[in-house]
Amino acid sequence: MHIVRLALRWRVATAFGLGALLLTGILAAATWNLASDYMLRQRELSTVRQAEVNALLVANSLRTGSEGLDELLAGLSSESPSSVLLLRSGGWITSGRRIDPALLPDSLLEQAAGGVPASQRLVVERVPVMAVAVETGTGSDIFVELFPLLELDRTLRFLGTVLVAGAASSGLLGFALGAWASRRALRPLTELTAAASRFASGEMQTRLPHHGDRDLAALASAFNDTAEALEARVRRDVRFAGNVSHELRSPLTTMANAAAVLRRRRRELTGTAGQALDLLLSEVARFERMVVDLLEISRDDQQTDGPAGEIVDLGDLVHNVLAARSRASESVEVEEPAPLVQGDRRRLDRIVANLLDNADRYAGGAVRVAVLRAGGCARLEVDDTGPGVPEELRERVFERFARGVQAGQRGQGGGSGLGLALVAQHIRHLRGRVWIEDRPGGGARSSSTDRTADR
């Protein structure tokens, strides 16, 4: 089971948002409880006082034997939108909004019958009311009045909506504040990541700026010291490789000339001597290619300039490289108009030649070379008929001395493992990208892209 983890920045922002939401939620809940309890308690006290006053009026009317009881009850219910009920020995007398007395809870009436005013919040026929029951003091008569709570209920709903909206807004504000704070706090880490990426891509002069903050200054200083040490080591390795390759050129030239003399007299040598000579000639040729590639790599590593200002027609360059190789088996496809790229013609020429050489040595030769346009970039494709390159090797083949499945093999067709490394290095100097993918129909496709320089 794969668990997707949020980035550190979004985890910090989420923590801020949840913290703000939790805090404001607790405050909103406390405010709601306090406010609703207070408002309900005040409403209950006022209704009980009003019901007691009304009960006294009813009791006086009952004691005097006045025949205007119905008019009194009607008058009490008309002063407020309430319902008035009077329980007497003969049954219920109601006035105002008609309510079924059976809906009143027995506990409310029993408490009032004991001489204690009783109040209870009810929902009668989908209307919230405050029911107050008071003994009239004239026998077993009980006065009941139902006060509607619609206004109070609307007020509480509005208060709840405001509190929920406030808590949600606080959570969103906390998330935004957390995102802003994390972005500022992680800016040095972002700069470090970008600098490390540039350094890894070959920009050895990449350094972090000095910071006034003590902690950040220590981080920048440690990175810069590490970068300087690595750059010095790389420079030493490059100079060593260049010096060794340069020193090898003289004996290599002597060996190549001697091999040329022996090659002309190959027919005179038979048997084991002839086989030994063939092996020697192939190894000398391979050694010569390796020294030339090492010299080029060492010189190229010491160059820090970007793409040259020359405008090159990539279609013409590909045709010229193929013509110089005296090969006609490749199918050439150039999109019209041919893309123009800004770069060093020598580098571009070597890129095309090395891709073709790699297809010849390891994949049965190139069958198609295409120059296309792709999203503002020029794209060069070289298709071969080989078995393809496994996915786990598609990055490694561009490393120096990496020869993939051909590693350990020798012979005239063997390479030095530096051809594709030179391609990747030249492409990097041209601010482009190179990769290997499967070719439709089988085989491998080597592709590279570079920004066009069309006007």
C-alpha beads as a LAMMPS data file, in Angstrom:
LAMMPS data file: protein, C-alpha beads

455 atoms
454 bonds

1 atom types
1 bond types

-500.0 500.0 xlo xhi
-500.0 500.0 ylo yhi
-500.0 500.0 zlo zhi

Masses

1 110.0

Atoms # bond

1 1 1 0.000 0.000 0.000
2 1 1 1.502 3.283 -1.120
3 1 1 0.959 6.224 1.245
4 1 1 1.203 9.676 -0.309
5 1 1 2.849 12.151 2.053
6 1 1 2.342 15.866 1.712
7 1 1 5.323 18.102 1.158
8 1 1 6.815 19.728 4.255
9 1 1 5.442 23.140 3.288
10 1 1 1.883 21.850 3.019
11 1 1 2.207 19.833 6.235
12 1 1 3.187 23.019 8.070
13 1 1 0.333 24.957 6.457
14 1 1 -2.126 22.177 7.334
15 1 1 -0.900 22.144 10.931
16 1 1 -1.423 25.913 11.163
17 1 1 -4.908 25.596 9.672
18 1 1 -5.960 22.725 11.933
19 1 1 -4.536 24.510 14.983
20 1 1 -6.440 27.699 14.193
21 1 1 -9.592 25.696 13.458
22 1 1 -9.296 23.754 16.727
23 1 1 -8.697 26.888 18.812
24 1 1 -11.514 28.906 17.263
25 1 1 -13.782 25.847 17.357
26 1 1 -13.284 25.535 21.114
27 1 1 -13.890 29.258 21.580
28 1 1 -16.981 29.100 19.344
29 1 1 -18.384 26.123 21.255
30 1 1 -17.785 27.854 24.581
31 1 1 -19.370 31.063 23.288
32 1 1 -22.369 29.135 21.983
33 1 1 -22.926 27.309 25.242
34 1 1 -22.584 30.402 27.393
35 1 1 -24.718 32.602 25.140
36 1 1 -27.462 30.044 24.556
37 1 1 -27.666 29.107 28.251
38 1 1 -27.834 32.753 29.278
39 1 1 -30.503 33.662 26.720
40 1 1 -32.598 30.600 27.549
41 1 1 -32.294 31.251 31.262
42 1 1 -33.341 34.897 30.870
43 1 1 -36.245 33.870 28.670
44 1 1 -37.297 31.252 31.190
45 1 1 -37.207 33.729 34.097
46 1 1 -39.233 36.298 32.188
47 1 1 -41.860 33.734 31.133
48 1 1 -42.166 32.372 34.675
49 1 1 -42.697 35.875 36.071
50 1 1 -45.259 36.644 33.373
51 1 1 -47.066 33.360 33.962
52 1 1 -47.183 33.968 37.746
53 1 1 -48.719 37.407 37.201
54 1 1 -51.282 35.978 34.813
55 1 1 -52.014 33.144 37.246
56 1 1 -52.781 35.698 39.993
57 1 1 -55.261 37.439 37.698
58 1 1 -56.947 34.121 36.957
59 1 1 -56.981 33.216 40.685
60 1 1 -58.624 36.520 41.598
61 1 1 -61.214 35.934 38.912
62 1 1 -61.907 32.461 40.249
63 1 1 -62.170 33.617 43.882
64 1 1 -64.585 36.458 43.068
65 1 1 -66.684 34.106 41.004
66 1 1 -66.585 36.452 38.036
67 1 1 -68.245 35.160 34.918
68 1 1 -65.679 36.837 32.643
69 1 1 -63.074 34.056 32.915
70 1 1 -63.193 33.280 29.215
71 1 1 -62.746 36.943 28.326
72 1 1 -59.810 37.175 30.776
73 1 1 -58.098 34.157 29.267
74 1 1 -58.660 35.527 25.772
75 1 1 -57.203 38.845 26.825
76 1 1 -54.109 37.182 28.325
77 1 1 -53.454 35.204 25.144
78 1 1 -53.996 38.242 22.919
79 1 1 -51.336 40.323 24.656
80 1 1 -48.646 37.927 23.448
81 1 1 -48.646 35.169 20.802
82 1 1 -49.050 32.488 23.456
83 1 1 -51.423 29.740 24.384
84 1 1 -53.280 29.764 27.734
85 1 1 -54.700 26.633 29.368
86 1 1 -56.502 26.250 32.676
87 1 1 -56.941 22.822 34.259
88 1 1 -60.039 22.659 36.497
89 1 1 -61.955 19.815 37.999
90 1 1 -64.302 19.844 35.049
91 1 1 -61.509 19.677 32.435
92 1 1 -59.378 22.012 30.354
93 1 1 -60.190 25.555 29.341
94 1 1 -58.021 26.870 26.500
95 1 1 -57.534 30.191 24.803
96 1 1 -55.281 31.568 22.090
97 1 1 -53.489 29.163 19.772
98 1 1 -55.232 25.832 20.088
99 1 1 -53.022 23.204 21.710
100 1 1 -53.959 19.639 22.600
101 1 1 -53.504 19.423 26.400
102 1 1 -52.482 15.786 26.018
103 1 1 -49.172 17.040 24.580
104 1 1 -48.180 18.537 27.919
105 1 1 -45.823 16.299 29.925
106 1 1 -47.199 14.853 33.170
107 1 1 -44.051 15.845 35.089
108 1 1 -44.725 19.517 34.359
109 1 1 -48.267 19.317 35.774
110 1 1 -47.234 17.205 38.768
111 1 1 -44.557 19.708 39.787
112 1 1 -47.019 22.615 39.489
113 1 1 -49.598 20.685 41.528
114 1 1 -47.053 20.496 44.327
115 1 1 -47.059 24.279 44.623
116 1 1 -43.788 24.887 42.752
117 1 1 -43.894 26.848 39.450
118 1 1 -42.622 24.533 36.707
119 1 1 -41.127 25.416 33.323
120 1 1 -39.945 23.249 30.470
121 1 1 -38.803 23.792 26.900
122 1 1 -40.948 21.819 24.437
123 1 1 -41.641 21.464 20.744
124 1 1 -45.390 21.443 20.278
125 1 1 -46.666 20.872 16.756
126 1 1 -43.220 21.758 15.347
127 1 1 -43.127 25.058 17.231
128 1 1 -40.544 25.561 20.018
129 1 1 -42.254 26.879 23.174
130 1 1 -41.517 27.520 26.821
131 1 1 -44.270 25.846 28.887
132 1 1 -44.894 27.327 32.371
133 1 1 -47.321 25.728 34.838
134 1 1 -48.407 27.553 38.038
135 1 1 -50.900 26.525 40.738
136 1 1 -53.596 29.192 41.091
137 1 1 -54.108 28.595 44.819
138 1 1 -57.809 27.948 44.375
139 1 1 -58.059 24.260 44.954
140 1 1 -56.475 21.984 42.330
141 1 1 -56.656 24.468 39.458
142 1 1 -53.420 24.736 37.405
143 1 1 -52.663 27.606 35.060
144 1 1 -50.494 26.710 32.043
145 1 1 -49.119 29.181 29.509
146 1 1 -47.052 28.327 26.402
147 1 1 -44.701 31.085 25.190
148 1 1 -43.368 30.639 21.624
149 1 1 -39.582 30.717 21.219
150 1 1 -39.388 31.369 17.462
151 1 1 -37.480 34.640 17.812
152 1 1 -35.061 33.127 20.298
153 1 1 -34.589 30.066 18.084
154 1 1 -33.812 32.249 15.043
155 1 1 -31.369 34.276 17.128
156 1 1 -29.584 31.131 18.295
157 1 1 -29.402 29.748 14.741
158 1 1 -27.941 33.023 13.491
159 1 1 -25.414 33.025 16.322
160 1 1 -24.456 29.417 15.534
161 1 1 -24.031 30.209 11.842
162 1 1 -21.808 33.176 12.648
163 1 1 -19.669 31.111 15.017
164 1 1 -19.265 28.219 12.530
165 1 1 -18.393 30.634 9.713
166 1 1 -15.914 32.378 11.984
167 1 1 -14.238 29.090 12.918
168 1 1 -14.030 28.002 9.261
169 1 1 -12.643 31.391 8.220
170 1 1 -10.106 31.212 11.013
171 1 1 -9.008 27.766 9.810
172 1 1 -8.555 29.013 6.238
173 1 1 -6.708 32.080 7.480
174 1 1 -4.474 29.848 9.588
175 1 1 -3.766 27.643 6.547
176 1 1 -2.861 30.702 4.443
177 1 1 -0.688 32.072 7.239
178 1 1 1.014 28.702 7.615
179 1 1 1.677 28.499 3.866
180 1 1 3.174 31.996 3.874
181 1 1 5.256 31.352 6.989
182 1 1 6.495 27.968 5.769
183 1 1 7.410 29.434 2.404
184 1 1 9.543 32.091 4.067
185 1 1 10.995 29.657 6.560
186 1 1 11.831 27.055 3.876
187 1 1 13.249 29.577 1.395
188 1 1 16.861 28.779 2.441
189 1 1 16.120 25.063 1.935
190 1 1 14.679 25.832 -1.511
191 1 1 17.789 27.832 -2.402
192 1 1 19.976 24.982 -1.150
193 1 1 18.037 22.440 -3.243
194 1 1 18.273 24.603 -6.368
195 1 1 21.988 25.194 -5.829
196 1 1 22.634 21.480 -5.266
197 1 1 20.698 20.645 -8.457
198 1 1 22.735 23.146 -10.477
199 1 1 25.946 21.808 -8.973
200 1 1 24.941 18.230 -9.776
201 1 1 24.159 19.223 -13.376
202 1 1 27.731 20.459 -13.851
203 1 1 27.684 24.105 -12.736
204 1 1 30.680 23.796 -10.443
205 1 1 30.760 27.544 -9.664
206 1 1 27.368 27.407 -7.920
207 1 1 27.518 28.925 -4.433
208 1 1 24.985 30.019 -1.842
209 1 1 24.854 33.714 -0.877
210 1 1 25.945 34.670 2.608
211 1 1 23.142 35.252 5.137
212 1 1 22.999 37.553 8.118
213 1 1 21.200 34.910 10.164
214 1 1 23.637 32.837 12.210
215 1 1 22.035 29.452 11.481
216 1 1 21.615 30.143 7.762
217 1 1 25.152 31.502 7.529
218 1 1 26.480 28.212 8.912
219 1 1 24.422 26.251 6.351
220 1 1 25.596 28.413 3.445
221 1 1 29.198 28.231 4.616
222 1 1 29.084 24.429 4.913
223 1 1 27.572 24.060 1.433
224 1 1 30.080 26.478 -0.132
225 1 1 33.020 24.721 1.518
226 1 1 31.765 21.345 0.290
227 1 1 31.187 22.719 -3.221
228 1 1 34.678 24.240 -3.342
229 1 1 36.254 20.982 -2.159
230 1 1 34.323 18.949 -4.744
231 1 1 35.127 21.425 -7.499
232 1 1 38.833 21.312 -6.626
233 1 1 38.767 17.517 -6.642
234 1 1 36.956 17.391 -9.981
235 1 1 39.423 19.870 -11.450
236 1 1 42.330 17.739 -10.232
237 1 1 40.770 14.611 -11.709
238 1 1 40.176 16.393 -15.007
239 1 1 43.748 17.686 -15.158
240 1 1 45.050 14.235 -14.289
241 1 1 42.955 12.587 -17.010
242 1 1 44.042 15.256 -19.497
243 1 1 47.704 14.924 -18.578
244 1 1 47.603 11.134 -18.731
245 1 1 45.799 11.206 -22.080
246 1 1 48.245 13.758 -23.452
247 1 1 51.236 11.732 -22.301
248 1 1 49.734 8.624 -23.887
249 1 1 49.430 10.231 -27.295
250 1 1 53.128 9.892 -28.167
251 1 1 53.464 6.163 -27.419
252 1 1 50.023 5.631 -28.884
253 1 1 51.077 7.292 -32.129
254 1 1 54.123 5.023 -32.256
255 1 1 51.947 1.971 -31.604
256 1 1 49.418 3.055 -34.256
257 1 1 52.171 3.520 -36.867
258 1 1 53.699 0.152 -35.998
259 1 1 50.252 -1.434 -36.188
260 1 1 49.744 0.089 -39.630
261 1 1 53.023 -1.473 -40.828
262 1 1 52.012 -4.846 -39.398
263 1 1 48.563 -4.567 -40.971
264 1 1 50.107 -4.241 -44.408
265 1 1 52.059 -7.471 -43.810
266 1 1 49.140 -9.353 -42.303
267 1 1 49.120 -11.967 -45.072
268 1 1 52.608 -13.072 -44.117
269 1 1 51.435 -14.078 -40.645
270 1 1 49.307 -17.172 -40.224
271 1 1 47.984 -19.236 -37.368
272 1 1 48.449 -18.025 -33.840
273 1 1 50.650 -15.111 -34.887
274 1 1 47.975 -13.811 -37.237
275 1 1 45.276 -14.063 -34.569
276 1 1 47.490 -12.261 -32.083
277 1 1 48.080 -9.498 -34.623
278 1 1 44.342 -9.098 -35.235
279 1 1 43.733 -8.826 -31.497
280 1 1 46.568 -6.304 -31.150
281 1 1 45.255 -4.159 -34.010
282 1 1 41.709 -4.083 -32.588
283 1 1 42.953 -3.159 -29.101
284 1 1 45.221 -0.421 -30.461
285 1 1 42.303 1.054 -32.405
286 1 1 40.111 0.900 -29.312
287 1 1 42.876 2.430 -27.199
288 1 1 43.271 5.245 -29.702
289 1 1 39.551 6.055 -29.633
290 1 1 39.544 6.002 -25.833
291 1 1 42.483 8.432 -25.575
292 1 1 40.858 10.815 -28.052
293 1 1 37.580 10.717 -26.127
294 1 1 39.354 11.245 -22.805
295 1 1 41.180 14.265 -24.183
296 1 1 37.913 15.727 -25.427
297 1 1 36.160 15.100 -22.121
298 1 1 38.991 16.629 -20.104
299 1 1 39.052 19.727 -22.313
300 1 1 35.262 19.999 -22.238
301 1 1 35.111 19.679 -18.434
302 1 1 37.319 22.742 -18.093
303 1 1 34.990 24.864 -20.227
304 1 1 32.277 26.678 -18.276
305 1 1 30.745 28.729 -21.065
306 1 1 27.192 28.136 -22.250
307 1 1 25.959 27.709 -25.795
308 1 1 27.911 29.624 -28.416
309 1 1 26.193 32.315 -30.416
310 1 1 26.303 30.447 -33.754
311 1 1 22.986 29.685 -35.464
312 1 1 23.033 26.166 -36.934
313 1 1 20.597 24.572 -39.370
314 1 1 20.138 21.193 -37.717
315 1 1 18.776 19.563 -40.873
316 1 1 21.832 20.519 -42.972
317 1 1 24.147 19.402 -40.184
318 1 1 22.569 15.936 -40.055
319 1 1 22.814 15.583 -43.845
320 1 1 26.495 16.594 -43.759
321 1 1 27.318 14.078 -41.003
322 1 1 25.592 11.258 -42.896
323 1 1 27.321 12.232 -46.152
324 1 1 30.728 12.145 -44.448
325 1 1 30.014 8.623 -43.180
326 1 1 29.224 7.384 -46.715
327 1 1 26.133 5.606 -45.443
328 1 1 22.841 5.529 -47.292
329 1 1 20.910 3.007 -45.192
330 1 1 19.498 5.594 -42.789
331 1 1 16.097 7.095 -43.511
332 1 1 16.380 10.856 -42.980
333 1 1 13.309 12.815 -41.928
334 1 1 13.629 16.606 -41.582
335 1 1 10.597 18.696 -40.702
336 1 1 10.234 21.748 -42.922
337 1 1 11.304 24.388 -42.342
338 1 1 14.284 22.803 -40.651
339 1 1 14.707 24.066 -37.063
340 1 1 17.559 26.414 -36.282
341 1 1 19.407 26.013 -32.982
342 1 1 21.900 28.216 -31.210
343 1 1 24.997 26.283 -30.283
344 1 1 28.498 25.124 -31.111
345 1 1 28.562 23.387 -34.517
346 1 1 31.390 21.111 -33.367
347 1 1 29.380 19.899 -30.402
348 1 1 26.275 19.284 -32.492
349 1 1 28.310 17.438 -35.103
350 1 1 29.837 15.208 -32.439
351 1 1 26.437 14.518 -30.878
352 1 1 25.001 13.227 -34.158
353 1 1 28.130 11.224 -34.980
354 1 1 28.309 9.582 -31.565
355 1 1 24.635 8.608 -31.616
356 1 1 25.120 6.994 -35.024
357 1 1 28.333 5.243 -33.898
358 1 1 26.550 3.881 -30.830
359 1 1 23.753 2.483 -33.032
360 1 1 26.339 0.877 -35.346
361 1 1 28.323 -0.790 -32.571
362 1 1 25.542 -2.029 -30.309
363 1 1 22.226 -2.066 -32.201
364 1 1 22.784 -3.168 -35.788
365 1 1 22.965 0.370 -37.169
366 1 1 20.630 3.312 -37.408
367 1 1 17.559 2.970 -39.634
368 1 1 16.056 6.421 -39.179
369 1 1 17.312 9.886 -38.286
370 1 1 14.691 12.576 -37.709
371 1 1 14.923 16.318 -37.058
372 1 1 11.608 17.588 -35.685
373 1 1 10.054 20.482 -33.802
374 1 1 8.555 19.885 -30.355
375 1 1 7.152 22.700 -28.261
376 1 1 9.624 25.409 -29.213
377 1 1 12.556 22.958 -29.196
378 1 1 14.424 21.076 -31.877
379 1 1 14.244 17.295 -31.433
380 1 1 16.762 14.838 -32.894
381 1 1 15.792 11.154 -33.038
382 1 1 18.025 8.208 -33.987
383 1 1 16.236 4.832 -34.340
384 1 1 18.042 1.504 -34.441
385 1 1 17.104 -2.150 -34.947
386 1 1 18.717 -3.528 -31.806
387 1 1 17.046 -5.287 -28.877
388 1 1 16.476 -2.021 -27.061
389 1 1 17.841 -0.790 -23.741
390 1 1 16.338 -2.024 -20.441
391 1 1 14.730 0.714 -18.378
392 1 1 17.167 0.262 -15.500
393 1 1 20.096 1.021 -17.844
394 1 1 18.673 4.013 -19.718
395 1 1 20.264 6.497 -17.337
396 1 1 23.480 4.584 -16.712
397 1 1 24.464 4.326 -20.382
398 1 1 25.168 8.074 -20.343
399 1 1 27.744 7.661 -17.566
400 1 1 31.458 7.488 -18.395
401 1 1 32.792 4.016 -19.187
402 1 1 29.278 2.582 -19.005
403 1 1 28.787 0.034 -21.816
404 1 1 25.535 -1.609 -20.668
405 1 1 25.109 -5.241 -21.697
406 1 1 28.282 -4.963 -23.850
407 1 1 30.482 -4.497 -20.793
408 1 1 33.387 -6.945 -20.732
409 1 1 33.313 -7.606 -24.493
410 1 1 36.305 -6.816 -26.684
411 1 1 36.848 -6.658 -30.363
412 1 1 36.754 -4.301 -33.291
413 1 1 33.144 -3.425 -32.709
414 1 1 33.608 -2.689 -29.003
415 1 1 33.471 0.876 -27.710
416 1 1 35.208 2.739 -24.906
417 1 1 32.061 3.581 -22.979
418 1 1 32.631 7.314 -23.505
419 1 1 30.570 8.007 -26.628
420 1 1 27.197 8.546 -24.956
421 1 1 28.891 10.275 -22.016
422 1 1 30.253 12.827 -24.501
423 1 1 26.764 13.176 -25.992
424 1 1 25.272 13.897 -22.561
425 1 1 28.058 16.362 -21.764
426 1 1 27.655 18.265 -25.036
427 1 1 23.878 18.325 -24.639
428 1 1 24.260 19.716 -21.112
429 1 1 26.481 22.531 -22.403
430 1 1 23.822 23.318 -25.020
431 1 1 21.102 23.477 -22.323
432 1 1 19.335 20.472 -23.829
433 1 1 18.249 17.002 -22.741
434 1 1 18.993 13.479 -24.001
435 1 1 17.265 10.175 -23.254
436 1 1 16.555 6.677 -24.627
437 1 1 13.104 5.202 -25.210
438 1 1 11.571 2.262 -27.043
439 1 1 11.143 2.620 -30.783
440 1 1 7.714 1.764 -32.193
441 1 1 8.087 -1.622 -33.823
442 1 1 11.129 -2.671 -31.770
443 1 1 14.583 -1.347 -31.110
444 1 1 15.669 1.778 -29.276
445 1 1 15.241 5.472 -29.987
446 1 1 17.850 7.963 -28.827
447 1 1 16.279 11.419 -28.539
448 1 1 17.691 14.824 -27.669
449 1 1 16.126 18.262 -27.514
450 1 1 17.518 21.781 -27.679
451 1 1 15.797 25.166 -27.799
452 1 1 15.308 26.546 -31.273
453 1 1 16.795 29.882 -32.291
454 1 1 14.153 30.754 -34.931
455 1 1 13.565 34.435 -35.399

Bonds

1 1 1 2
2 1 2 3
3 1 3 4
4 1 4 5
5 1 5 6
6 1 6 7
7 1 7 8
8 1 8 9
9 1 9 10
10 1 10 11
11 1 11 12
12 1 12 13
13 1 13 14
14 1 14 15
15 1 15 16
16 1 16 17
17 1 17 18
18 1 18 19
19 1 19 20
20 1 20 21
21 1 21 22
22 1 22 23
23 1 23 24
24 1 24 25
25 1 25 26
26 1 26 27
27 1 27 28
28 1 28 29
29 1 29 30
30 1 30 31
31 1 31 32
32 1 32 33
33 1 33 34
34 1 34 35
35 1 35 36
36 1 36 37
37 1 37 38
38 1 38 39
39 1 39 40
40 1 40 41
41 1 41 42
42 1 42 43
43 1 43 44
44 1 44 45
45 1 45 46
46 1 46 47
47 1 47 48
48 1 48 49
49 1 49 50
50 1 50 51
51 1 51 52
52 1 52 53
53 1 53 54
54 1 54 55
55 1 55 56
56 1 56 57
57 1 57 58
58 1 58 59
59 1 59 60
60 1 60 61
61 1 61 62
62 1 62 63
63 1 63 64
64 1 64 65
65 1 65 66
66 1 66 67
67 1 67 68
68 1 68 69
69 1 69 70
70 1 70 71
71 1 71 72
72 1 72 73
73 1 73 74
74 1 74 75
75 1 75 76
76 1 76 77
77 1 77 78
78 1 78 79
79 1 79 80
80 1 80 81
81 1 81 82
82 1 82 83
83 1 83 84
84 1 84 85
85 1 85 86
86 1 86 87
87 1 87 88
88 1 88 89
89 1 89 90
90 1 90 91
91 1 91 92
92 1 92 93
93 1 93 94
94 1 94 95
95 1 95 96
96 1 96 97
97 1 97 98
98 1 98 99
99 1 99 100
100 1 100 101
101 1 101 102
102 1 102 103
103 1 103 104
104 1 104 105
105 1 105 106
106 1 106 107
107 1 107 108
108 1 108 109
109 1 109 110
110 1 110 111
111 1 111 112
112 1 112 113
113 1 113 114
114 1 114 115
115 1 115 116
116 1 116 117
117 1 117 118
118 1 118 119
119 1 119 120
120 1 120 121
121 1 121 122
122 1 122 123
123 1 123 124
124 1 124 125
125 1 125 126
126 1 126 127
127 1 127 128
128 1 128 129
129 1 129 130
130 1 130 131
131 1 131 132
132 1 132 133
133 1 133 134
134 1 134 135
135 1 135 136
136 1 136 137
137 1 137 138
138 1 138 139
139 1 139 140
140 1 140 141
141 1 141 142
142 1 142 143
143 1 143 144
144 1 144 145
145 1 145 146
146 1 146 147
147 1 147 148
148 1 148 149
149 1 149 150
150 1 150 151
151 1 151 152
152 1 152 153
153 1 153 154
154 1 154 155
155 1 155 156
156 1 156 157
157 1 157 158
158 1 158 159
159 1 159 160
160 1 160 161
161 1 161 162
162 1 162 163
163 1 163 164
164 1 164 165
165 1 165 166
166 1 166 167
167 1 167 168
168 1 168 169
169 1 169 170
170 1 170 171
171 1 171 172
172 1 172 173
173 1 173 174
174 1 174 175
175 1 175 176
176 1 176 177
177 1 177 178
178 1 178 179
179 1 179 180
180 1 180 181
181 1 181 182
182 1 182 183
183 1 183 184
184 1 184 185
185 1 185 186
186 1 186 187
187 1 187 188
188 1 188 189
189 1 189 190
190 1 190 191
191 1 191 192
192 1 192 193
193 1 193 194
194 1 194 195
195 1 195 196
196 1 196 197
197 1 197 198
198 1 198 199
199 1 199 200
200 1 200 201
201 1 201 202
202 1 202 203
203 1 203 204
204 1 204 205
205 1 205 206
206 1 206 207
207 1 207 208
208 1 208 209
209 1 209 210
210 1 210 211
211 1 211 212
212 1 212 213
213 1 213 214
214 1 214 215
215 1 215 216
216 1 216 217
217 1 217 218
218 1 218 219
219 1 219 220
220 1 220 221
221 1 221 222
222 1 222 223
223 1 223 224
224 1 224 225
225 1 225 226
226 1 226 227
227 1 227 228
228 1 228 229
229 1 229 230
230 1 230 231
231 1 231 232
232 1 232 233
233 1 233 234
234 1 234 235
235 1 235 236
236 1 236 237
237 1 237 238
238 1 238 239
239 1 239 240
240 1 240 241
241 1 241 242
242 1 242 243
243 1 243 244
244 1 244 245
245 1 245 246
246 1 246 247
247 1 247 248
248 1 248 249
249 1 249 250
250 1 250 251
251 1 251 252
252 1 252 253
253 1 253 254
254 1 254 255
255 1 255 256
256 1 256 257
257 1 257 258
258 1 258 259
259 1 259 260
260 1 260 261
261 1 261 262
262 1 262 263
263 1 263 264
264 1 264 265
265 1 265 266
266 1 266 267
267 1 267 268
268 1 268 269
269 1 269 270
270 1 270 271
271 1 271 272
272 1 272 273
273 1 273 274
274 1 274 275
275 1 275 276
276 1 276 277
277 1 277 278
278 1 278 279
279 1 279 280
280 1 280 281
281 1 281 282
282 1 282 283
283 1 283 284
284 1 284 285
285 1 285 286
286 1 286 287
287 1 287 288
288 1 288 289
289 1 289 290
290 1 290 291
291 1 291 292
292 1 292 293
293 1 293 294
294 1 294 295
295 1 295 296
296 1 296 297
297 1 297 298
298 1 298 299
299 1 299 300
300 1 300 301
301 1 301 302
302 1 302 303
303 1 303 304
304 1 304 305
305 1 305 306
306 1 306 307
307 1 307 308
308 1 308 309
309 1 309 310
310 1 310 311
311 1 311 312
312 1 312 313
313 1 313 314
314 1 314 315
315 1 315 316
316 1 316 317
317 1 317 318
318 1 318 319
319 1 319 320
320 1 320 321
321 1 321 322
322 1 322 323
323 1 323 324
324 1 324 325
325 1 325 326
326 1 326 327
327 1 327 328
328 1 328 329
329 1 329 330
330 1 330 331
331 1 331 332
332 1 332 333
333 1 333 334
334 1 334 335
335 1 335 336
336 1 336 337
337 1 337 338
338 1 338 339
339 1 339 340
340 1 340 341
341 1 341 342
342 1 342 343
343 1 343 344
344 1 344 345
345 1 345 346
346 1 346 347
347 1 347 348
348 1 348 349
349 1 349 350
350 1 350 351
351 1 351 352
352 1 352 353
353 1 353 354
354 1 354 355
355 1 355 356
356 1 356 357
357 1 357 358
358 1 358 359
359 1 359 360
360 1 360 361
361 1 361 362
362 1 362 363
363 1 363 364
364 1 364 365
365 1 365 366
366 1 366 367
367 1 367 368
368 1 368 369
369 1 369 370
370 1 370 371
371 1 371 372
372 1 372 373
373 1 373 374
374 1 374 375
375 1 375 376
376 1 376 377
377 1 377 378
378 1 378 379
379 1 379 380
380 1 380 381
381 1 381 382
382 1 382 383
383 1 383 384
384 1 384 385
385 1 385 386
386 1 386 387
387 1 387 388
388 1 388 389
389 1 389 390
390 1 390 391
391 1 391 392
392 1 392 393
393 1 393 394
394 1 394 395
395 1 395 396
396 1 396 397
397 1 397 398
398 1 398 399
399 1 399 400
400 1 400 401
401 1 401 402
402 1 402 403
403 1 403 404
404 1 404 405
405 1 405 406
406 1 406 407
407 1 407 408
408 1 408 409
409 1 409 410
410 1 410 411
411 1 411 412
412 1 412 413
413 1 413 414
414 1 414 415
415 1 415 416
416 1 416 417
417 1 417 418
418 1 418 419
419 1 419 420
420 1 420 421
421 1 421 422
422 1 422 423
423 1 423 424
424 1 424 425
425 1 425 426
426 1 426 427
427 1 427 428
428 1 428 429
429 1 429 430
430 1 430 431
431 1 431 432
432 1 432 433
433 1 433 434
434 1 434 435
435 1 435 436
436 1 436 437
437 1 437 438
438 1 438 439
439 1 439 440
440 1 440 441
441 1 441 442
442 1 442 443
443 1 443 444
444 1 444 445
445 1 445 446
446 1 446 447
447 1 447 448
448 1 448 449
449 1 449 450
450 1 450 451
451 1 451 452
452 1 452 453
453 1 453 454
454 1 454 455
